[in-house]
Amino acid sequence: MFEILLTICLGSAPAECRAERLPGGDTLASCREQARLAAADHAAAEQVHDWPCVPAGAAPAFTVTEVAPGVFVHRGAIAEPSPNNRGDTANLGFVIGADSVAVIDTGTTPEIGAALRQAIRAETDLPIRWVILTHMHPDHVLGASAFLADGAAILGHHKLEQALANRAETYREGLGDLLARSYAAGDVVLPTESVADRHTVDLGGRRLDLTAHPTSHTDNDLTVLDRQTGTLFAGDLVFLGHIPAIDGSLLGWLQTLKALSESPAARVVPGHGPAAAPWPEGAQPTATYLADLAEQIRAAIRAGKPMLQTAREIASQRPAGWSLDRLFHARNATAAYKELEWE
């Protein structure tokens, strides 16, 4: 027997969620079909963001949701990495073709990467031939070593290798202190193939389109579009619930989101937040946050306010609908001020 684990969030506030456990039937296949029907039955004001199936009575552990046929997503916690969540704070995924599997992002630790690999093996025995990293941040890349034994190619933006090499020691030390875990040199895996513009990966009758973007969330953002289902893995170009974090260019990020809105996608997998959301609607909260922040910063600059005063004032005005704003909102204001001061 199986049970469905529904995560139901308010459409207007993606961070406000509740969990429900429903009967799922005798087989995993029937459970997943019932889960899709249960998700579709909810009112428009609410969105069912996750619906993994687990054995009846089992405690949720590392679960994945099939957001489209052959497309699976693990939803990370909306939180900073900590011993309590073991660093499991980013959305990760995989796509199964007729011949092979591609992984999109691998988590903060090799242990999370290994759990993702185990979830893949529960779905298919096909070879894992590609590991695609959407950008440099450790919660998305430090689990890649779990796939080295598969001989998978590691793909990323053409600027990813340098970005990781520059930050490897900082990541190991910072996360080691935060998670009380010992990181080895081999835990930071550099890409074996780079994408300068566009690249296509063929999984066997199923193609993934990889696109390298100009500086946006970071200077090495890469998106992955599954043509077959219209599923766009946006990495941290899209946040829902978790407040966006600027580590690149606010203006560049807005331009990238505008360009991406024309992508022929049906749904988006954000880097943080629900397992999937409608596209292009799913990008709107991120775009609105960034545009509002730019407007506030420009007003402060016109008024002659210095950067530190501006950051303090903006941080005191908590933006609605976002978690972790105390950690990132002031940082974002500072980064945006530096960028917009001389525009």
N, C-alpha and C positions, 0 to 999 in steps of 0.2 A: 504494500500500500504506500501511496505517496501523498504528500501535502503540498499545497501551494503557499508560498510566502509572498504576500503582496505588500509592496511599499507604496502608499498612497499619499500624494502631496498636493497641496493647494496650487492651482495653476498660477495664481497671483503671487505666491510666496513659496518658491520651490524648496526652501529650507524647512518649511513647516510640514512635517510628514507624520504618518502613523503606520503601524504594521498590522496586518491581518493574516491569519493562518486558516486556510480553507481545505476541505477534503479534495484530493487530487486523483482518486481512482487507483486502478490496479497496475497500470504500466506508466513508464516515464513518458511515452509518446502521448497517451491519453491525458496525462496530467498537464503536459505543455499545451495541448489544445484547449483544455478547460481553463487554463491560466489566461490564454489569449482572449477567450470569451469573457472571462471575469473582468479583465482589464478593459475590454470594450464596453462593458455594461455601465461603467461609472459615469457620473455626470460630467459635463464639460468643465465645471468649476474645479473638479479634481482630476488629477492625472495619476494613473498607475504606472510608476516608473520602473519597477522591478517585479518580476514574477517567477523566480526560480522554483523548481520542484525539488523536494528533498524527501527521503524516506520518512514515513509517518513517525512523529515523536522525536525526530532528530533535531539537535540544536543547529542553527545556522552556522556554518563555518565559512569556507571559501566557496561561494556559490556563483554561478554564471546564469545569465538570462539570454535566451535566444531572441534577440530583438527583431530579427528577420531570418528567413530560412538560411541556415548555415552560418549565421553571424551571431557570435556570442560575446557578451560583455560582462565583466566583473566590475561591480560598483564599489569603489573605495569609500571609506568614511569621509565625511566633510569635517576635517580636523587637521591639525598639525600632527606630523609623525610623533609618536610617543610610545613608551613601553606598553601602554594599555592597548593601543591598536596595532602594535608591532610594525608601524610604518605603512600600514595598508590604507593609503589615503588617496589613491588615484584610480581612475577608471582604466581598465585594461581590456583587451579584446583579442579575438581570433576569428579568422574566416576560413571555412573549409571548402575547397574546390573538389574536382573529380580526381585529381592526382596528388594534391599536397595541401599544406596548411600554411597560412601566414599569421604571425603574431603581431599585434599592434600594442606596443608599450609593455613593460615587464615588471613594474613595481619598484619599491624602494630597496628591497633586499633579495639576495639569491633565494631565500626561503619563500618569498612571495612568488618569485619567478618559478620555483619548483612546484608551488601549489597551482599556478596557472598551467604549467605543463601537465600536471596530473589531471586537471579539469579537461584539457584537450584530449588526453588519452582516454578519458571516460566517454568521449564522443566519437573518436576515430583513431585508427591505427595508421593513417596516412602520414607520410614523412612531413616533418616541420622544416620547410626549406627557406623560409624568410622570417626574420625578426625585424620589424620596422619600428624605428624610434621617432616619435613626433617632435621631440625637442630635448634640450640638454638637462632638464631638471631631474634631480636624483630620484624623485618618486615615480618617474616614468622610465628610468633607464638602468637602475642598479640591479635589477633582477635578470639582466640579459645573460649573465654567466651560466644560468640554469639551462640554457639552450645550446651551449657550446658543443656538448657531446653529440648533438643532432647534426652538427656540421652546417647549421643554417647560416645563410648570408645575413649580415647585420647591415641594414640600410638606414640612411639618415640624410638630412640636409647636408650640402657640401661644406657648411660651416660647423657642423656638429662635432667633427673630430677635434678641431682646435679648441672649441668651447669646452669639451669634456677633458681634454688634456690639461687645459689651464686650471680647471676646477677640481680635478680628481682628488688631490690631497685634502682640499678644503671639505669636499663632500664626505670623504672617509672619516675625517676627524670630527666634523660637526655632527654627522648622523651617528657615529660611534658613541659620542657623548650623550646624544639625545635618546638613543635606543638601548644603551648599555650593550652594544654588540660590537664585536671586533671585525672590522672590515679589512680584507686583504687587498693587495695591489690588483689582483686579477678580477676583483669585483667590478671595476670600472672597465667595461668592454667598449673598445672603439669600433666604429663602423668599418666594415670591409668593402662597402660600396657606397658611393655618394650620389646624391641627386642635385644637380645644379639648376634644373628647371622642371622638367616633367619626365616621368618614367612609368612604365607599365610592367606589372608583375602578373604572370599567367599561372593560375593555380590548377589549370586543367579545365577548360570550358568556362572559366570564371576569371575576369580580369580586374585588377586593382589599379587605379590611376593614382600615382603619387605626384604631389605638387610641392615644390619648394617655394616658400614665400619670402618677400622682402621683410626687413626687420619689423616685427609686430609685437607679439607677446615677448619674444626673444629675437635674436638675430638668426635663429636656425629652426624656424617652425616649418613643419611638414604635415600635409594633410593626406588622407587616404580615402578614396572613394571606391566602394564596391559597386561596379556598374550594374550587376545583376539585380540588386535589391535597392539601389539608391541610398545606401547607408554611407554617410560621411563621418569618418573618424577625424575630428577637428583638433585633437589634443587640447592644449590650453588656450587655443584661440577662442574657445567657447567655455565659459563658466556658467553654472546654474546652481544657485544656493550658496556656494563658496564664492566670496567676493573675488573679482579679477585681481591679478597681481601683475604690475607692469615691470618687466625686466628688459624692455626693448624700447619701443616707440609708441606712444599713445596715438599719434596721428597716423603712423604706419599701420597700427592695429586696426583703426577705424577704416582705413582704405582697404585693407585685406578683407575685412568682414563685408564691406560693400561689394568687392569683387566676388567673394565666395557666395554671396546671396544669389548670384546667377547660376550657381552650380546646379545641375539636374539631380538634386538629391531629394529624397522623401523624408529622411530623418537624419539627425545628427547625434553622434556619441560625443558628449563633451568630455573635457579632461577631468572635470570634477562636477559632481551633481548626479542627476538621474542616469540610468543606463542608456536612455535614448530620449529624444524629444523631437517634435515635428520641425521640419526645415522649410523655409528659413526662419520661422518664428522663434526657434530655439536660440538664435543668435541675438535676438532683440534685447534681452536684459543686459548682456555684455556691452553691446553697442550703446545702449542708453546710458549705462553707468559711465562709460568712457567719455561720451559726448557731454554729459552733465558735468563731469569733472573738468573737462577742458573749458567749459563755459565759466565755471567758478574760478579757475586759475586765471583766465584772461581778465576777468573782472577785478581780481585782486591785483594783478600786474598794472592794469589801467589806474587803479587807485593808489599805486605806489607802495603797496604793502610788501615787506621783505618775505623771503621764502619761509623762514621758520615760523613767523607769525601766521602766514597763510596756511601752512601745514597744520598748525595747532587749531586754527579756527575751523578748517575743513574737517579735521578729525573729530571735533566736538559735535559736528552735525552728522549723526550716524545715518547712512543711507538705508532706506527701508528694503527689507527682503533679502538681506545678505548676511551670511554667517562669517565669522572671523574678521569682521571689519576693524576691530580694535588692533589686530595685528598688521593689516595691510593698507587701510585707508590713508593713514598719514604718510606711509612710505610712497603710496601711489601719488599723493599730492606733491611730495617733494620731487619725485621723478618727473612728474608732469610740469612742474614749475621750471625745472632746469631745461626741459625741452622747449617750452613755450616762451621763455623769457626773451629770447632773441628772434622769435619768428617774424 
